Amino acid sequence: MPEKRLQELGITLPPPPKPVASYVPSVVSGNLLFVSGQIPVSGGKLVCEGIVGKDLDVEKARDAARTCILNALAVVKEQLVDLGRVKKIVKLSGYVASAPDFTQQPAVVNGASDLLVDVFGEEKGRHSRVAVGVASLPLNAPVEIDLIVEIE
């Protein structure tokens, strides 16, 4: 059903991004799938970069968070083959490269959280989460998101 919902939303998952350092895109342990941090890349390039509240506004950063979660879902699909094997989105961690006085990290990370609920529904898509402001992120990305998923 999640693939059908993505189609209804007009979304095609990108190819899973290649890791930018010494790690694997995901690890399965028991019935949990841990997805490594994803930054907003498309076609091998950042869709935007910089510090939120200085170089980017909340809306642009929210769109970047949505790109991050699409990349995370691409990794999930590559690992599981079928997104229907997702039993529950357990936890999302969102990191926002933030100007010192920027405090709207939750609004930025909503770009990812809201899409998960749109794709998986309330029961499977609602999750626990953190939205943390940080000084900088790899490659000057404005947002990075990782994911823990319970699988069938």
Backbone as numpy.savetxt, mean C-alpha at the origin, in Angstrom:
# Nx Ny Nz CAx CAy CAz Cx Cy Cz
-13.57 -13.03 -6.09 -14.35 -11.81 -6.09 -13.52 -10.52 -6.09
-12.36 -10.47 -5.38 -11.59 -9.23 -5.40 -11.14 -8.83 -6.81
-10.75 -9.82 -7.64 -10.34 -9.49 -9.01 -11.51 -8.88 -9.78
-12.71 -9.42 -9.57 -13.91 -8.88 -10.23 -14.17 -7.45 -9.75
-13.99 -7.23 -8.45 -14.21 -5.89 -7.90 -13.20 -4.90 -8.47
-11.94 -5.32 -8.60 -10.93 -4.45 -9.22 -11.36 -4.08 -10.64
-11.85 -5.06 -11.37 -12.31 -4.83 -12.75 -13.48 -3.83 -12.75
-14.42 -4.00 -11.84 -15.57 -3.07 -11.74 -15.09 -1.65 -11.44
-14.02 -1.52 -10.66 -13.47 -0.20 -10.32 -12.58 0.36 -11.43
-12.37 -0.45 -12.49 -11.53 0.00 -13.60 -10.05 -0.04 -13.28
-9.67 -0.93 -12.36 -8.28 -1.01 -11.91 -7.63 -2.28 -12.45
-6.47 -2.11 -13.05 -5.63 -3.24 -13.44 -4.39 -3.19 -12.56
-4.12 -4.29 -11.88 -2.93 -4.31 -11.02 -1.66 -4.23 -11.87
-0.69 -3.47 -11.39 0.58 -3.37 -12.12 1.39 -4.64 -11.90
2.47 -4.82 -12.67 3.40 -5.90 -12.32 3.99 -5.60 -10.94
4.28 -6.63 -10.14 4.87 -6.38 -8.82 6.22 -5.66 -8.97
6.43 -4.60 -8.21 7.71 -3.89 -8.28 8.86 -4.76 -7.81
10.01 -4.52 -8.38 11.23 -5.21 -7.95 11.74 -4.56 -6.66
12.25 -5.35 -5.73 12.82 -4.77 -4.51 13.96 -3.80 -4.84
14.08 -2.74 -4.03 15.13 -1.75 -4.25 16.36 -2.01 -3.38
16.32 -3.09 -2.59 17.46 -3.42 -1.72 17.46 -4.93 -1.47
18.12 -5.36 -0.40 18.28 -6.78 -0.10 17.12 -7.33 0.74
16.01 -7.61 0.10 14.85 -8.19 0.75 13.98 -8.85 -0.31
13.00 -9.63 0.14 12.05 -10.25 -0.77 10.73 -9.48 -0.69
9.92 -9.50 -1.76 8.67 -8.75 -1.76 7.65 -9.21 -0.73
7.67 -10.52 -0.41 6.71 -11.03 0.57 7.22 -12.34 1.16
6.66 -12.66 2.33 6.99 -13.90 3.03 5.70 -14.47 3.60
5.50 -15.77 3.40 4.37 -16.46 4.03 4.89 -17.17 5.27
4.20 -16.99 6.39 4.50 -17.70 7.63 3.17 -18.18 8.20
2.98 -19.49 8.20 1.69 -20.03 8.64 0.60 -19.54 7.71
-0.42 -18.94 8.29 -1.53 -18.42 7.47 -1.46 -16.90 7.29
-0.26 -16.35 7.46 -0.07 -14.91 7.28 0.89 -14.63 6.13
0.55 -13.62 5.36 1.41 -13.13 4.28 1.87 -11.73 4.67
3.17 -11.56 4.74 3.77 -10.27 5.08 4.30 -9.66 3.79
3.79 -8.48 3.44 4.22 -7.79 2.23 5.20 -6.69 2.63
6.37 -6.70 2.02 7.39 -5.68 2.29 6.87 -4.30 1.91
7.50 -3.28 2.46 7.10 -1.90 2.19 7.10 -1.59 0.70
6.03 -0.95 0.26 5.87 -0.56 -1.14 5.82 0.96 -1.23
6.56 1.49 -2.18 6.55 2.93 -2.43 5.75 3.19 -3.71
5.38 4.44 -3.99 4.51 4.72 -5.13 5.26 4.74 -6.47
5.59 3.55 -6.95 6.24 3.43 -8.25 5.25 2.91 -9.28
5.43 3.38 -10.50 4.66 2.90 -11.64 5.61 2.89 -12.82
5.69 1.75 -13.50 6.62 1.66 -14.62 8.06 1.84 -14.21
8.39 1.47 -12.97 9.76 1.57 -12.50 10.18 2.95 -12.01
9.25 3.92 -12.02 9.57 5.28 -11.57 8.60 5.73 -10.49
9.09 6.57 -9.59 8.20 7.17 -8.60 7.16 8.04 -9.30
5.91 7.95 -8.88 4.87 8.79 -9.48 4.94 10.21 -8.92
5.52 10.35 -7.74 5.78 11.66 -7.15 6.82 11.46 -6.07
7.44 12.53 -5.64 8.44 12.43 -4.59 8.43 13.68 -3.74
9.06 13.57 -2.58 9.20 14.72 -1.71 8.53 14.56 -0.36
8.47 15.67 0.34 7.97 15.73 1.70 6.52 16.25 1.67
5.64 15.52 2.33 4.23 15.91 2.39 4.09 17.09 3.36
3.34 18.10 2.93 3.21 19.32 3.71 4.23 20.36 3.31
5.15 19.97 2.44 6.16 20.90 1.92 6.15 20.84 0.39
6.44 19.65 -0.17 6.51 19.47 -1.62 5.19 18.96 -2.22
4.40 18.28 -1.41 3.13 17.69 -1.87 2.02 18.02 -0.89
0.80 18.13 -1.42 -0.35 18.31 -0.54 -0.96 16.96 -0.17
-1.96 16.96 0.68 -2.59 15.74 1.18 -3.18 14.92 0.03
-3.84 15.56 -0.91 -4.48 14.82 -2.01 -3.47 14.08 -2.87
-2.37 14.73 -3.21 -1.33 14.09 -4.02 -0.71 12.92 -3.25
-0.49 13.12 -1.95 0.08 12.07 -1.12 -0.91 10.91 -0.94
-2.19 11.23 -0.85 -3.24 10.19 -0.75 -3.23 9.34 -2.02
-3.09 9.97 -3.17 -2.99 9.23 -4.44 -1.74 8.34 -4.45
-0.66 8.85 -3.88 0.57 8.06 -3.79 0.35 6.83 -2.90
-0.39 7.00 -1.80 -0.70 5.87 -0.92 -1.54 4.82 -1.66
-2.43 5.29 -2.50 -3.24 4.37 -3.31 -2.34 3.58 -4.27
-1.37 4.25 -4.87 -0.42 3.56 -5.75 0.38 2.53 -4.96
0.78 2.88 -3.74 1.51 1.93 -2.89 0.69 0.67 -2.65
-0.60 0.83 -2.34 -1.40 -0.35 -2.01 -1.70 -1.18 -3.26
-1.79 -0.55 -4.42 -1.93 -1.32 -5.66 -0.68 -2.16 -5.89
0.49 -1.61 -5.60 1.73 -2.38 -5.71 1.74 -3.52 -4.70
1.27 -3.26 -3.49 1.20 -4.31 -2.47 0.24 -5.42 -2.92
-0.89 -5.05 -3.49 -1.84 -6.06 -3.98 -1.25 -6.86 -5.14
-0.44 -6.22 -5.95 0.24 -6.95 -7.03 1.18 -8.00 -6.45
1.85 -7.67 -5.36 2.73 -8.63 -4.69 1.90 -9.77 -4.09
0.76 -9.42 -3.47 -0.13 -10.45 -2.90 -0.59 -11.39 -4.00
-1.03 -10.84 -5.12 -1.51 -11.67 -6.23 -0.39 -12.56 -6.77
0.81 -12.02 -6.89 1.93 -12.83 -7.37 2.18 -14.01 -6.42
2.11 -13.76 -5.13 2.37 -14.80 -4.13 1.24 -15.84 -4.08
-0.01 -15.38 -4.12 -1.17 -16.27 -3.92 -1.81 -16.74 -5.22
-1.51 -16.07 -6.33 -2.11 -16.30 -7.65 -3.55 -15.81 -7.71
-4.33 -16.03 -6.66 -5.74 -15.65 -6.63 -6.01 -14.79 -5.40
-6.45 -13.55 -5.61 -6.75 -12.67 -4.47 -7.92 -13.19 -3.64
-8.68 -14.13 -4.19 -9.77 -14.76 -3.44 -9.26 -15.56 -2.25
-7.97 -15.85 -2.21 -7.38 -16.56 -1.06 -7.16 -15.64 0.15
-7.38 -14.34 -0.03 -7.25 -13.41 1.09 -8.45 -13.61 2.01
-8.15 -14.00 3.25 -9.22 -14.18 4.25 -9.51 -12.86 4.96
-8.45 -12.07 5.23 -8.61 -10.82 5.96 -7.36 -9.96 5.79
-7.57 -8.67 5.56 -6.46 -7.72 5.65 -6.30 -7.45 7.14
-5.16 -7.82 7.70 -4.97 -7.75 9.14 -4.44 -6.38 9.57
-3.34 -5.96 8.95 -2.72 -4.71 9.39 -2.03 -4.02 8.23
-2.16 -2.72 8.21 -1.48 -1.86 7.25 -0.62 -0.89 8.06
0.62 -0.75 7.66 1.49 0.27 8.27 1.83 1.28 7.19
1.53 2.55 7.47 1.79 3.62 6.52 2.80 4.60 7.08
3.80 4.91 6.27 4.85 5.86 6.65 4.78 7.03 5.68
4.70 8.22 6.23 4.54 9.43 5.41 5.72 10.35 5.67
6.50 10.64 4.63 7.59 11.61 4.75 6.94 12.98 4.98
7.12 13.52 6.16 6.32 14.67 6.59 7.15 15.88 6.97
6.63 17.05 6.60 7.20 18.30 7.09 7.03 18.32 8.61
7.89 19.05 9.33 7.83 19.02 10.80 6.47 19.36 11.39
5.70 20.26 10.75 4.41 20.64 11.31 3.23 19.91 10.65
3.49 18.91 9.81 2.42 18.17 9.13 1.86 17.11 10.07
0.53 17.08 10.22 -0.12 16.15 11.15 -1.27 15.37 10.52
-1.36 15.36 9.21 -2.49 14.70 8.55 -2.11 13.33 7.95
-1.17 12.65 8.59 -0.76 11.33 8.11 -1.95 10.37 7.95
-2.91 10.35 8.90 -4.05 9.44 8.71 -4.84 9.72 7.42
-5.00 10.97 7.05 -5.72 11.31 5.81 -4.97 10.81 4.59
-3.64 10.85 4.63 -2.82 10.35 3.53 -3.00 8.84 3.39
-2.85 8.12 4.50 -2.90 6.66 4.48 -4.30 6.15 4.16
-5.32 6.99 4.35 -6.67 6.60 3.94 -6.74 6.24 2.46
-5.86 6.78 1.65 -5.83 6.43 0.23 -5.65 4.94 0.02
-4.87 4.31 0.89 -4.66 2.86 0.83 -5.79 2.11 1.54
-6.13 2.54 2.74 -7.16 1.85 3.52 -8.50 1.81 2.81
-8.90 2.94 2.26 -10.20 3.01 1.59 -10.26 2.08 0.38
-9.16 1.98 -0.35 -9.15 1.09 -1.52 -9.26 -0.38 -1.09
-8.60 -0.74 0.00 -8.71 -2.12 0.48 -10.15 -2.49 0.83
-10.87 -1.57 1.46 -12.27 -1.81 1.78 -13.10 -1.88 0.50
-12.81 -1.01 -0.47 -13.52 -1.05 -1.75 -13.34 -2.39 -2.46
-12.14 -2.95 -2.38 -11.83 -4.19 -3.09 -12.30 -5.42 -2.33
-12.07 -5.47 -1.02 -12.34 -6.69 -0.25 -13.63 -6.62 0.57
-14.26 -5.46 0.64 -15.48 -5.31 1.44 -15.14 -5.01 2.89
-16.19 -4.65 3.65 -16.01 -4.27 5.05 -15.41 -5.39 5.90
-15.94 -6.60 5.76 -15.53 -7.70 6.63 -14.07 -8.10 6.43
-13.66 -8.27 5.19 -12.28 -8.69 4.90 -11.31 -7.52 4.77
-11.81 -6.36 4.37 -10.93 -5.24 4.05 -10.58 -4.32 5.20
-11.44 -4.24 6.24 -11.12 -3.38 7.39 -9.95 -3.98 8.14
-9.07 -3.13 8.64 -7.81 -3.60 9.22 -7.33 -2.68 10.33
-6.41 -3.18 11.12 -5.73 -2.30 12.06 -4.65 -1.55 11.28
-4.15 -0.46 11.87 -3.24 0.34 11.07 -2.47 1.34 11.92
-1.33 1.74 11.40 -0.60 2.90 11.91 -0.33 3.84 10.75
-0.30 5.11 11.04 0.04 6.14 10.05 1.06 7.04 10.74
2.31 6.89 10.34 3.43 7.51 11.06 4.12 8.54 10.17
4.42 9.68 10.74 5.23 10.68 10.04 6.70 10.39 10.24
7.47 10.44 9.16 8.92 10.21 9.22 9.64 11.33 8.48
10.93 11.46 8.75 11.72 12.53 8.13 11.94 12.31 6.64
12.19 11.06 6.23 12.42 10.76 4.82 12.17 9.28 4.58
12.02 8.92 3.31 11.79 7.54 2.89 12.71 7.20 1.72
12.88 5.92 1.43 13.77 5.52 0.33 13.42 6.21 -0.99
14.44 6.58 -1.73 14.33 7.21 -3.06 13.55 8.52 -3.06
13.39 9.13 -1.88 12.63 10.37 -1.72 11.13 10.16 -1.94
10.64 8.93 -1.69 9.21 8.64 -1.80 8.46 9.38 -0.70
7.25 9.85 -0.99 6.46 10.53 0.03 5.73 9.57 0.97
5.51 8.33 0.51 4.73 7.35 1.29 5.33 5.97 1.08
5.28 5.16 2.13 5.62 3.74 2.03 4.60 2.96 2.86
4.15 1.83 2.31 3.13 1.04 2.98 3.52 -0.43 2.97
3.36 -1.07 4.13 3.49 -2.52 4.19 2.17 -3.12 4.68
2.06 -4.44 4.56 0.77 -5.08 4.75 0.94 -6.45 5.37
0.02 -6.82 6.26 -0.07 -8.19 6.77 -1.46 -8.70 6.40
-1.50 -9.87 5.75 -2.73 -10.44 5.22 -2.89 -11.86 5.76
-4.09 -12.17 6.26 -4.41 -13.56 6.61 -4.89 -14.25 5.34
-4.39 -15.47 5.11 -4.72 -16.17 3.88 -5.39 -17.52 4.15
-6.15 -17.99 3.17 -6.81 -19.30 3.25 -5.79 -20.36 2.94
